[in-house]
Amino acid sequence: MAVSKKRDKNVYKAPKNLGKTESGNPKWLVPTAVTLLVLGPAWIVVYYITRANYPLPIGDWNLVVGFAFMAASMALFTRWK
């Protein structure tokens, strides 16, 4: 019966992160996203508690500003690794 040759043990294996740059989160990302996430609801709560007198005299557009802060926070959280 024929005997098969043994395979070489030194087979090249490519690194897993070949072609990818190793980059972590910027240091400002998480604090900024958390700040915006807290500022948005706080803006809306202040608007309702003060009966639309504060934070800005722009009427119901204060709701849009509060939700814009929260949306910006969610957009930043999509970059979090």
C-alpha positions as a LaTeX table, in Angstrom:
\begin{tabular}{lrrr}
\hline
Residue & $x$ (\AA) & $y$ (\AA) & $z$ (\AA) \\
\hline
Met1 & 0.00 & 0.00 & 0.00 \\
Ala2 & 1.25 & 3.47 & $-0.89$ \\
Val3 & 2.22 & 5.85 & 1.88 \\
Ser4 & 1.09 & 9.46 & 1.51 \\
Lys5 & 3.44 & 12.33 & 2.06 \\
Lys6 & 2.99 & 14.35 & 5.19 \\
Arg7 & 1.94 & 17.97 & 4.84 \\
Asp8 & 4.33 & 20.75 & 5.78 \\
Lys9 & 3.59 & 22.16 & 9.22 \\
Asn10 & 4.82 & 25.63 & 8.29 \\
Val11 & 1.84 & 26.85 & 6.30 \\
Tyr12 & 1.54 & 30.63 & 5.94 \\
Lys13 & $-1.54$ & 32.15 & 7.57 \\
Ala14 & $-2.48$ & 35.73 & 6.74 \\
Pro15 & $-3.10$ & 38.06 & 9.68 \\
Lys16 & $-6.75$ & 38.67 & 10.50 \\
Asn17 & $-6.56$ & 42.47 & 10.28 \\
Leu18 & $-4.84$ & 42.54 & 6.91 \\
Gly19 & $-5.61$ & 45.81 & 5.14 \\
Lys20 & $-7.57$ & 47.26 & 8.05 \\
Thr21 & $-6.29$ & 50.14 & 10.09 \\
Glu22 & $-6.35$ & 49.66 & 13.81 \\
Ser23 & $-8.28$ & 52.62 & 15.18 \\
Gly24 & $-10.25$ & 52.93 & 18.35 \\
Asn25 & $-12.82$ & 55.47 & 19.40 \\
Pro26 & $-11.87$ & 59.12 & 19.49 \\
Lys27 & $-11.68$ & 60.32 & 23.08 \\
Trp28 & $-14.43$ & 62.90 & 22.52 \\
Leu29 & $-17.00$ & 60.51 & 21.07 \\
Val30 & $-18.61$ & 58.90 & 24.11 \\
Pro31 & $-18.66$ & 62.01 & 26.36 \\
Thr32 & $-20.20$ & 64.08 & 23.56 \\
Ala33 & $-22.82$ & 61.45 & 22.74 \\
Val34 & $-23.80$ & 61.00 & 26.39 \\
Thr35 & $-23.98$ & 64.77 & 26.91 \\
Leu36 & $-26.28$ & 65.18 & 23.91 \\
Leu37 & $-28.38$ & 62.24 & 25.08 \\
Val38 & $-28.91$ & 63.93 & 28.46 \\
Leu39 & $-29.29$ & 67.45 & 27.05 \\
Gly40 & $-32.11$ & 66.53 & 24.65 \\
Pro41 & $-34.64$ & 65.27 & 27.21 \\
Ala42 & $-33.55$ & 67.97 & 29.68 \\
Trp43 & $-34.29$ & 70.61 & 27.03 \\
Ile44 & $-37.78$ & 69.17 & 26.46 \\
Val45 & $-38.51$ & 68.85 & 30.20 \\
Val46 & $-37.48$ & 72.47 & 30.84 \\
Tyr47 & $-39.69$ & 73.55 & 27.95 \\
Tyr48 & $-42.73$ & 71.80 & 29.43 \\
Ile49 & $-42.09$ & 72.75 & 33.07 \\
Thr50 & $-41.74$ & 76.47 & 32.27 \\
Arg51 & $-44.90$ & 76.44 & 30.10 \\
Ala52 & $-42.99$ & 77.25 & 26.89 \\
Asn53 & $-41.14$ & 80.29 & 28.31 \\
Tyr54 & $-37.67$ & 78.75 & 28.36 \\
Pro55 & $-35.07$ & 77.66 & 27.06 \\
Leu56 & $-35.60$ & 79.72 & 23.87 \\
Pro57 & $-38.57$ & 81.83 & 22.80 \\
Ile58 & $-39.16$ & 79.84 & 19.61 \\
Gly59 & $-42.37$ & 78.14 & 20.64 \\
Asp60 & $-42.90$ & 74.50 & 19.78 \\
Trp61 & $-39.64$ & 74.40 & 17.84 \\
Asn62 & $-38.00$ & 73.75 & 21.21 \\
Leu63 & $-39.27$ & 70.19 & 20.84 \\
Val64 & $-37.46$ & 69.91 & 17.53 \\
Val65 & $-34.27$ & 71.18 & 19.16 \\
Gly66 & $-34.54$ & 68.61 & 21.96 \\
Phe67 & $-35.15$ & 65.76 & 19.53 \\
Ala68 & $-32.30$ & 67.01 & 17.32 \\
Phe69 & $-29.92$ & 66.70 & 20.30 \\
Met70 & $-31.08$ & 63.12 & 20.84 \\
Ala71 & $-30.81$ & 62.28 & 17.13 \\
Ala72 & $-27.28$ & 63.68 & 17.01 \\
Ser73 & $-26.42$ & 61.53 & 20.00 \\
Met74 & $-27.72$ & 58.40 & 18.27 \\
Ala75 & $-25.75$ & 59.30 & 15.14 \\
Leu76 & $-22.59$ & 59.54 & 17.22 \\
Phe77 & $-23.31$ & 56.23 & 18.93 \\
Thr78 & $-23.30$ & 54.51 & 15.53 \\
Arg79 & $-19.58$ & 55.31 & 15.29 \\
Trp80 & $-18.83$ & 53.69 & 18.67 \\
Lys81 & $-16.72$ & 50.55 & 18.35 \\
\hline
\end{tabular}
